[in-house]
């Protein structure tokens, strides 16, 4: 019986019992009242609330506007890659709450923003969302590690033939609407397969894919996301089927077809041969991919 129940049942005598509980377990409270048990005492002791770490302050509009935008043709040296962070799929999609969201190279409270992520995808003017690959607990939901569509360097920079295919950044969780994801896309480059994988590990649609060559390879060991899914009539070889654009770039070429060598999952009429780094799939697979929301996690292995 708790303290409130003792007071209601025993009147003034219960008051004495309650006082005895606070004084100590061994206090004599009368023959008609049992000594409170250790369990009752434990329940009356408040549990300390752990303090939450602070997160970086949100920059104002003018500070955001002065930062470089992490878009698919952008190069932001401060963005993180797989040599710095180990992405772990959180099965969440992050949708920006504002036109521009600040990106950080660290989740520390004193971190300064290095870039912004737009709420729309440039050139096609579609709503943007990204995948969550890590979390850092803190106030207001803490910080989330998200995919970005930009590079942190280009192949050939500094005499290095290769560059990371994908980048990440920390962002304030409060700057996004976070929604659960129940599926992801997995491309096994060694096996030349693509699959839509459920959160429980079961596989939905899967098939053999046509990938790039050693000179113009499809990304490997890369975590990224579905940046957009749309039909582009100007890309005639897709025959009107939707294109799933990823946030990953070629690791070996700086540009292709006028853009920064982005990797797409798309239809191609010839079922044989290799691609220029993209993932060529069937019409049925493009339709299956189009059922996934923008921001869905994509893993190249």
Sine and cosine of phi, psi and omega as CSV:
sin_phi,cos_phi,sin_psi,cos_psi,sin_omega,cos_omega
0.00,0.00,0.72,-0.69,-0.01,-1.00
-0.99,0.10,0.01,-1.00,-0.08,-1.00
-0.88,0.47,-0.65,0.76,-0.04,-1.00
-0.90,0.44,-0.64,0.77,0.02,-1.00
-0.92,0.40,-0.62,0.78,0.02,-1.00
-0.89,0.45,-0.65,0.76,0.00,-1.00
-0.91,0.41,-0.65,0.76,-0.03,-1.00
-0.93,0.36,-0.59,0.81,-0.10,-1.00
-0.99,0.10,-0.57,0.82,-0.19,-0.98
-0.91,-0.41,0.01,1.00,0.03,-1.00
0.87,0.50,-0.74,-0.67,-0.07,-1.00
-0.89,0.45,-0.59,0.81,0.02,-1.00
-0.89,0.46,-0.59,0.81,0.01,-1.00
-0.92,0.40,-0.51,0.86,0.05,-1.00
-0.88,0.48,-0.68,0.73,0.04,-1.00
-0.87,0.49,-0.68,0.73,0.02,-1.00
-0.88,0.48,-0.67,0.75,-0.01,-1.00
-0.90,0.43,-0.66,0.76,0.04,-1.00
-0.89,0.46,-0.63,0.77,0.03,-1.00
-0.87,0.49,-0.60,0.80,0.01,-1.00
-0.88,0.47,-0.67,0.75,-0.03,-1.00
-0.96,0.28,-0.51,0.86,-0.02,-1.00
-0.94,0.33,-0.67,0.75,0.00,-1.00
0.30,-0.95,0.36,-0.93,-0.06,-1.00
-0.90,0.44,-0.54,0.84,-0.10,-0.99
-1.00,0.06,0.04,1.00,-0.02,-1.00
-0.92,0.39,0.72,-0.70,0.02,-1.00
-0.97,0.23,0.80,-0.60,-0.04,-1.00
-0.86,-0.51,0.25,0.97,0.06,-1.00
0.96,-0.29,0.47,-0.88,-0.07,-1.00
-0.93,0.38,-0.43,0.90,-0.05,-1.00
-1.00,0.01,0.06,1.00,0.00,-1.00
-0.80,-0.60,0.86,-0.52,0.02,-1.00
-0.95,0.32,0.47,-0.88,0.09,-1.00
-0.91,0.41,0.75,-0.66,0.00,-1.00
-0.82,0.57,0.62,-0.78,-0.01,-1.00
-0.97,0.24,0.37,-0.93,0.07,-1.00
-0.84,0.54,-0.52,0.85,0.00,-1.00
-0.89,0.45,-0.68,0.73,0.00,-1.00
-0.89,0.45,-0.64,0.77,0.02,-1.00
-0.91,0.42,-0.68,0.73,-0.01,-1.00
-0.87,0.50,-0.63,0.78,-0.02,-1.00
-0.93,0.36,-0.41,0.91,-0.02,-1.00
-0.99,0.10,-0.12,0.99,-0.02,-1.00
-1.00,0.01,0.87,-0.49,-0.02,-1.00
-0.91,0.42,0.60,-0.80,0.04,-1.00
-1.00,0.04,0.81,-0.59,0.00,-1.00
-0.87,0.49,0.64,-0.77,0.05,-1.00
-1.00,0.02,0.86,-0.51,-0.01,-1.00
-0.90,0.43,0.62,-0.78,0.01,-1.00
-0.98,0.19,0.62,-0.78,-0.01,-1.00
-0.99,-0.10,0.59,-0.81,0.00,-1.00
-0.93,0.36,0.55,-0.84,0.08,-1.00
-0.96,0.29,0.36,-0.93,0.06,-1.00
-0.86,-0.51,0.32,-0.95,0.01,-1.00
-0.85,0.52,0.54,-0.84,0.05,-1.00
-0.94,0.35,0.50,-0.86,0.03,-1.00
-0.97,0.26,0.82,-0.57,0.04,-1.00
-0.91,0.41,0.46,-0.89,0.07,-1.00
-0.98,0.21,0.10,-1.00,-0.11,-0.99
-0.86,0.50,-0.64,0.77,-0.03,-1.00
-0.93,0.36,-0.60,0.80,0.02,-1.00
-0.93,0.37,-0.63,0.78,0.04,-1.00
-0.89,0.45,-0.69,0.73,-0.04,-1.00
-0.90,0.44,-0.42,0.91,-0.02,-1.00
-0.99,0.11,-0.17,0.99,-0.04,-1.00
-1.00,0.07,0.45,-0.89,0.08,-1.00
-0.93,0.36,0.56,-0.83,0.02,-1.00
-1.00,-0.01,0.75,-0.66,0.06,-1.00
-1.00,0.09,0.99,0.11,0.05,-1.00
-0.91,-0.43,0.05,-1.00,-0.22,-0.98
-0.91,0.42,-0.41,0.91,0.08,-1.00
-0.99,-0.13,0.01,1.00,-0.05,-1.00
-0.99,0.13,0.47,-0.88,0.09,-1.00
-0.80,-0.60,0.92,-0.40,-0.03,-1.00
-0.84,-0.54,0.97,-0.24,-0.11,-0.99
-0.84,0.55,-0.47,0.88,-0.05,-1.00
-0.97,0.23,-0.16,0.99,0.01,-1.00
-0.92,0.40,0.47,-0.88,-0.08,-1.00
-1.00,-0.02,0.42,-0.91,0.09,-1.00
-0.71,-0.71,-0.11,-0.99,-0.10,-1.00
-0.91,0.41,-0.21,0.98,0.07,-1.00
-0.99,0.15,-0.21,0.98,-0.05,-1.00
-0.93,-0.36,-0.63,0.77,-0.02,-1.00
-0.84,-0.55,0.44,-0.90,0.07,-1.00
-0.93,-0.37,0.98,-0.19,-0.06,-1.00
-0.92,0.39,0.69,-0.73,0.02,-1.00
-0.75,-0.66,0.91,-0.40,-0.09,-1.00
-0.83,0.56,0.86,-0.51,0.02,-1.00
-1.00,-0.07,0.00,1.00,-0.01,-1.00
0.81,0.58,0.72,0.69,0.06,-1.00
-0.67,-0.74,0.53,-0.85,0.09,-1.00
-0.91,-0.41,0.74,-0.67,-0.04,-1.00
-0.94,-0.33,0.87,-0.49,0.02,-1.00
-0.94,-0.34,0.84,-0.54,-0.03,-1.00
-0.85,0.53,0.64,-0.77,0.03,-1.00
-1.00,0.02,-0.23,0.97,-0.05,-1.00
-0.73,-0.68,0.28,-0.96,0.00,-1.00
-0.83,0.56,-0.57,0.82,0.05,-1.00
-0.74,-0.67,0.69,-0.73,0.03,-1.00
-0.86,-0.51,0.68,-0.73,-0.03,-1.00
-0.96,0.27,0.64,-0.77,0.07,-1.00
-0.90,-0.43,0.60,-0.80,-0.07,-1.00
-0.79,-0.62,0.42,-0.91,0.06,-1.00
-1.00,0.02,-0.08,1.00,-0.03,-1.00
-0.50,-0.87,0.49,-0.87,0.07,-1.00
-1.00,0.06,0.05,1.00,-0.05,-1.00
-0.90,0.43,0.50,-0.87,-0.06,-1.00
-0.88,0.47,-0.49,0.87,-0.03,-1.00
-1.00,-0.10,0.20,0.98,0.01,-1.00
-0.92,0.38,0.57,-0.82,0.04,-1.00
-0.96,-0.29,0.55,-0.83,-0.04,-1.00
-0.92,0.38,0.56,-0.83,-0.02,-1.00
-0.90,-0.43,-0.28,0.96,-0.05,-1.00
-0.23,-0.97,0.02,-1.00,0.08,-1.00
-0.78,-0.62,0.42,-0.91,0.13,-0.99
-0.91,-0.42,0.78,-0.63,-0.06,-1.00
-0.99,0.10,0.46,-0.89,0.05,-1.00
-0.99,0.16,-0.08,1.00,0.06,-1.00
-0.76,-0.66,0.43,-0.90,0.03,-1.00
-1.00,0.03,0.86,-0.50,-0.03,-1.00
-0.85,0.52,0.45,-0.89,0.03,-1.00
0.96,0.30,-0.57,0.82,0.03,-1.00
-0.95,-0.30,-0.10,1.00,0.12,-0.99
0.78,0.63,0.76,0.65,0.06,-1.00
-0.94,-0.33,0.49,-0.87,0.06,-1.00
-0.86,0.51,0.67,-0.74,-0.04,-1.00
-0.98,-0.18,0.48,-0.88,0.15,-0.99
-0.42,-0.91,0.32,-0.95,-0.05,-1.00
-0.64,-0.77,0.15,-0.99,-0.03,-1.00
-0.99,-0.11,0.52,-0.85,0.02,-1.00
-0.98,-0.18,0.79,-0.61,-0.08,-1.00
-0.87,-0.49,0.10,0.99,0.02,-1.00
0.01,-1.00,0.27,-0.96,0.00,-1.00
-0.64,-0.77,0.53,-0.85,0.13,-0.99
-0.78,-0.62,0.92,-0.39,-0.08,-1.00
-0.87,0.49,0.50,-0.87,0.02,-1.00
0.12,-0.99,-0.09,-1.00,0.02,-1.00
-0.88,0.48,0.48,-0.87,0.06,-1.00
0.82,0.58,0.58,0.81,0.01,-1.00
1.00,-0.03,-0.09,1.00,0.04,-1.00
0.97,0.25,-0.51,-0.86,-0.04,-1.00
-0.86,-0.52,0.50,-0.87,0.03,-1.00
-0.84,-0.54,0.59,-0.80,0.08,-1.00
-1.00,-0.06,0.88,-0.47,-0.11,-0.99
-0.85,-0.53,0.41,-0.91,0.14,-0.99
-0.95,0.31,0.53,-0.85,0.18,-0.98
-0.85,-0.52,0.38,-0.93,0.01,-1.00
-1.00,0.02,0.03,1.00,-0.09,-1.00
-0.99,-0.13,0.15,-0.99,0.13,-0.99
-0.98,-0.20,0.32,-0.95,0.18,-0.98
-0.97,-0.25,-0.20,0.98,0.21,-0.98
-0.24,-0.97,0.20,-0.98,-0.09,-1.00
-0.92,-0.38,0.58,-0.81,0.07,-1.00
-0.79,0.61,0.73,-0.68,-0.05,-1.00
0.98,-0.20,-0.37,0.93,0.03,-1.00
-0.88,0.47,0.73,-0.69,0.04,-1.00
0.90,0.43,0.34,0.94,0.00,-1.00
0.98,0.22,0.17,0.99,0.00,-1.00
-1.00,-0.08,0.82,-0.57,-0.10,-1.00
-0.93,0.36,-0.49,0.87,-0.06,-1.00
-0.90,-0.43,0.39,-0.92,0.06,-1.00
-0.67,-0.74,0.40,-0.91,0.03,-1.00
-0.85,0.53,0.64,-0.77,0.00,-1.00
-0.98,0.20,-0.48,0.88,-0.10,-1.00
-0.68,-0.73,0.43,-0.90,0.01,-1.00
-0.76,-0.65,0.29,-0.96,-0.03,-1.00
-0.67,-0.75,0.24,-0.97,0.09,-1.00
-0.39,-0.92,0.39,-0.92,0.12,-0.99
-1.00,0.05,0.55,-0.83,0.03,-1.00
-0.55,-0.84,0.39,-0.92,0.02,-1.00
-0.95,0.32,0.81,-0.58,0.00,-1.00
-0.85,0.52,-0.56,0.83,-0.03,-1.00
-0.92,0.40,-0.27,0.96,0.01,-1.00
-1.00,0.09,0.00,1.00,-0.03,-1.00
-0.80,-0.60,0.40,-0.92,0.31,-0.95
-1.00,-0.06,0.87,-0.50,-0.06,-1.00
-0.98,-0.22,0.83,-0.56,-0.01,-1.00
-0.81,-0.59,0.54,-0.84,0.00,-1.00
-0.92,0.40,0.52,-0.85,0.12,-0.99
-0.87,-0.49,0.68,-0.73,-0.02,-1.00
-0.93,-0.36,0.01,1.00,0.01,-1.00
-0.61,-0.79,0.38,-0.92,0.10,-0.99
-0.61,-0.80,0.15,-0.99,0.04,-1.00
-0.92,-0.39,0.72,-0.69,0.03,-1.00
-0.82,-0.58,0.83,-0.56,0.07,-1.00
-0.93,-0.36,0.88,-0.47,0.05,-1.00
-0.99,-0.12,0.98,-0.20,-0.10,-1.00
-0.92,0.39,-0.64,0.77,-0.01,-1.00
-0.90,0.44,-0.61,0.79,-0.02,-1.00
-1.00,-0.05,-0.11,0.99,-0.04,-1.00
0.83,0.56,0.77,0.64,0.03,-1.00
-0.78,-0.63,0.41,-0.91,0.12,-0.99
-0.77,-0.64,0.61,-0.79,-0.02,-1.00
-0.54,-0.84,0.54,-0.84,0.20,-0.98
-0.99,-0.12,0.87,-0.49,-0.13,-0.99
-0.93,-0.36,0.74,-0.68,0.04,-1.00
-0.99,0.16,0.32,-0.95,-0.04,-1.00
-0.87,0.49,-0.49,0.87,0.01,-1.00
-0.99,0.16,0.04,1.00,0.03,-1.00
1.00,-0.10,-0.20,0.98,0.02,-1.00
-0.95,0.31,0.45,-0.89,-0.08,-1.00
-0.97,-0.26,0.74,-0.67,0.09,-1.00
-1.00,-0.03,-0.89,-0.45,0.02,-1.00
-0.93,0.38,0.68,-0.74,0.05,-1.00
-0.47,-0.88,0.49,-0.87,0.02,-1.00
-0.24,-0.97,0.17,-0.99,0.12,-0.99
-0.97,0.25,0.66,-0.75,0.00,-1.00
-0.88,-0.47,0.38,-0.92,0.10,-1.00
-0.98,-0.21,0.83,-0.56,-0.14,-0.99
-0.91,-0.42,-0.14,-0.99,-0.06,-1.00
-0.99,0.15,-0.09,-1.00,-0.02,-1.00
-0.95,-0.30,0.20,-0.98,0.06,-1.00
-0.84,0.54,-0.54,0.84,0.01,-1.00
-0.98,0.22,-0.46,0.89,-0.03,-1.00
-0.67,-0.75,0.94,0.33,-0.21,-0.98
-0.99,0.16,0.41,-0.91,0.23,-0.97
-0.96,0.27,0.60,-0.80,0.00,-1.00
-0.83,0.56,0.54,-0.84,0.08,-1.00
-0.77,-0.64,0.40,-0.92,0.01,-1.00
0.74,0.67,0.75,0.66,-0.11,-0.99
-0.76,-0.65,0.75,-0.67,0.13,-0.99
-0.96,-0.29,0.76,-0.65,-0.01,-1.00
-0.49,-0.87,-0.49,-0.87,-0.09,-1.00
-0.41,-0.91,0.22,-0.97,0.07,-1.00
-0.99,0.12,0.95,-0.32,-0.06,-1.00
-0.98,0.21,-0.58,0.81,0.00,-1.00
-0.34,-0.94,0.36,-0.93,0.10,-1.00
-0.61,-0.79,0.92,-0.38,-0.18,-0.98
-0.40,-0.92,0.27,-0.96,0.08,-1.00
-0.98,-0.20,0.76,-0.65,0.02,-1.00
-0.84,-0.54,0.98,-0.21,-0.03,-1.00
-0.86,0.51,-0.39,0.92,-0.02,-1.00
-0.96,0.28,-0.36,0.93,0.07,-1.00
-1.00,-0.02,1.00,0.06,-0.23,-0.97
-0.93,0.38,-0.51,0.86,-0.06,-1.00
-0.93,0.36,-0.20,0.98,0.07,-1.00
-0.99,0.17,-0.15,0.99,0.05,-1.00
0.80,0.60,0.59,0.81,0.06,-1.00
0.99,0.16,0.08,1.00,0.03,-1.00
-0.99,0.11,0.51,-0.86,-0.05,-1.00
-0.92,0.40,0.53,-0.85,0.03,-1.00
-0.96,-0.27,0.79,-0.61,0.11,-0.99
-0.99,-0.13,0.96,-0.29,-0.04,-1.00
-1.00,0.01,0.78,-0.62,0.02,-1.00
-0.99,-0.15,0.17,-0.99,0.05,-1.00
-1.00,0.01,0.12,0.99,-0.06,-1.00
-1.00,-0.07,0.53,-0.85,0.01,-1.00
-0.89,-0.45,0.28,-0.96,0.12,-0.99
-0.90,0.44,0.66,-0.75,0.03,-1.00
-0.99,0.13,-0.17,0.98,-0.14,-0.99
-0.85,-0.52,-0.33,0.95,0.02,-1.00
-0.85,-0.52,0.59,-0.81,-0.09,-1.00
-0.98,0.18,-0.56,0.83,-0.04,-1.00
-0.46,-0.89,0.38,-0.93,0.05,-1.00
-0.41,-0.91,0.77,-0.64,0.05,-1.00
0.87,0.48,0.45,0.89,0.04,-1.00
1.00,-0.01,-0.04,1.00,0.08,-1.00
-0.84,-0.55,-0.09,-1.00,-0.12,-0.99
-1.00,0.05,0.63,0.78,0.08,-1.00
0.85,0.53,0.76,0.66,0.07,-1.00
-0.95,0.33,0.50,-0.87,0.04,-1.00
-0.99,-0.11,0.77,-0.64,0.04,-1.00
-0.84,-0.54,0.40,-0.92,0.13,-0.99
-0.96,-0.29,0.94,-0.35,-0.16,-0.99
-0.54,-0.84,0.28,-0.96,0.06,-1.00
-0.97,0.25,0.55,-0.84,0.13,-0.99
-0.58,-0.82,0.75,-0.67,-0.14,-0.99
-0.91,0.42,-0.48,0.88,0.00,-1.00
-0.99,0.10,0.91,-0.42,-0.04,-1.00
-0.98,0.21,0.03,1.00,0.01,-1.00
-0.88,-0.48,0.04,-1.00,0.08,-1.00
0.99,0.15,-0.02,-1.00,-0.06,-1.00
-0.91,-0.41,0.24,-0.97,-0.01,-1.00
-0.98,-0.21,-0.07,-1.00,0.11,-0.99
-0.99,-0.15,0.62,0.79,0.01,-1.00
0.96,-0.29,-0.33,0.94,0.05,-1.00
-0.97,0.23,0.09,-1.00,0.03,-1.00
-0.94,-0.34,0.95,-0.32,-0.01,-1.00
-1.00,0.05,0.78,-0.62,-0.08,-1.00
-0.73,-0.68,0.11,-0.99,0.00,-1.00
-0.98,0.20,0.22,-0.98,0.06,-1.00
-0.88,0.47,-0.62,0.79,0.01,-1.00
-0.89,0.46,-0.63,0.77,0.01,-1.00
-0.94,0.35,-0.61,0.79,0.04,-1.00
-0.88,0.48,-0.61,0.79,0.03,-1.00
-0.92,0.40,-0.64,0.77,0.02,-1.00
-0.92,0.40,-0.66,0.75,0.02,-1.00
-0.90,0.43,-0.54,0.84,-0.02,-1.00
-0.93,0.36,-0.23,0.97,0.06,-1.00
-0.99,0.13,-0.19,0.98,-0.01,-1.00
-1.00,0.08,0.62,-0.79,0.02,-1.00
-0.95,0.30,0.48,-0.87,0.14,-0.99
-0.85,0.52,0.66,-0.76,-0.08,-1.00
0.98,-0.18,-0.10,0.99,0.02,-1.00
-0.89,0.46,0.66,-0.75,0.00,-1.00
-0.93,0.36,0.62,-0.79,0.06,-1.00
-0.77,-0.64,0.75,-0.66,-0.02,-1.00
-0.86,-0.51,0.85,-0.53,0.16,-0.99
-0.99,-0.16,0.81,-0.59,0.01,-1.00
-0.86,-0.52,0.00,0.00,0.00,0.00
